[in-house]
């Protein structure tokens, strides 16, 4: 018979467990600042928070490009779809307790020091 207590899984790091909620909401647009400001000592939340911050910056840049007639609007919509998918995958990886290095995004976000 299994133990039905609400303790975290035995194989999950307490740092991941503590930072999971904050890291997950960080992928929701401007909420990327939540893990960066509220969980400064949590490596998991900071890892995902930095990637989420870069995605947010790229979303803003993509929105700015929409002022360019025709091509800018196309690029903007494509950017929002791509960054939205990245954010969704990021939330899933956070909930799975994984440090997922997003292609291209990770290399740049890793250089961010807060």
Secondary structure, DSSP 8 states (H G I E B T S, - for coil): ---------TTS-HHHHHHHHHHHHHTSGGGHHHHHHH-TT-HHHHHHHHHHHHHHHHHHHHHHHTTSTTHHHHHHHHHHHHHHHHHHHHHHHHHTT-----TTHHHHHTT---
